[in-house]
């Protein structure tokens, strides 16, 4: 993941989360689905409570200047929305 030509500082888990959301662009994905589908990606461990929210917050922090491409849909989950300034290649 590169932002303005610089490599984004994402962990393996954050990359897996972003990749999954991009592959399901425009679809709101519940916390439960994200945990069930992704938690073994990049070395998962047992998950409790709002752990996924922490990873989304960290993912956004790594997307400096583009944090809004990962949207929170209150009461439903998270969604990646296409953005004119964001180019996705290789996924």
N, C-alpha and C positions, 0 to 999 in steps of 0.2 A: 504494500500500500504506500503510495507516494502522494504527498500534498505539496503542490507548487514545486515539484522536482525533488523534494526532500523526503526521505524515507520516514514514514510515520512510526512512532515508538509504540507498537502494539505487542501485547503478549500473544502467545499461541491461542489462548482462549478468546481473547478479544478479536483476533483475526477470524477464528471460526465463527464467532457470533456475527461479525460483519458479513462474512461470506454467505452465511445462511440467509441473512436478511436480504442481501442483494439478489440472491438466487430466487427469492420469493418477493421481489419488488412489488410494492403496492398492496401487499397482503399483510394484514395485521396478524402477528404471531403471538400467541399467548405465552406467558412465563412458563407455564407447564410444558408446552410443546418445546420451547427452547431448552429447558432443562432436560427433558426426556431425550431430545434429539441430539443435543450438543455436549452433554456433560462429560462424555468419554473422550471427546475431541481434546487433544493437547493435554492429556493426563488429568482426567476428572476425579473428583472425590465426592463424597456425600454432600448433598445440598440441603440447606435449611432456609426457611423464611424468604427474605428478599435478596438472596445472594445474586440473582440474575440482575437486579437493579444496580447493584454495586458494579458489576461487570459492564453494564451499559454505560454507567457514569464514567468509568475508566476508559471505555472505548471512545466516548464522546471527547474526553480530554485529549485523547491521542489524535483526534481528527481536527486539529487546530484550524479554526476558521470555517469549518464545515460541520460543526456539531449538529446542526439542524437536519442533516440527512437521515439521522436515526430519530424517528419521532415516537413519543410516548402517546399511546391511545388510551386515555384514562379508563381504567376498569377492564381493559381488553388485552393490552400487551404492547408490542413494539412493531414498528414498520419502517422500512427503507423506502423513501420516496425519491424518484428521479429528480435531479437538480441540474439546471443548465450549465453550471460551472464544475460539475463532477463527471469525469470520464471514467467509465468502468471497462477494463480490458482483462481478458484472460480468465474470466469466471464463467 
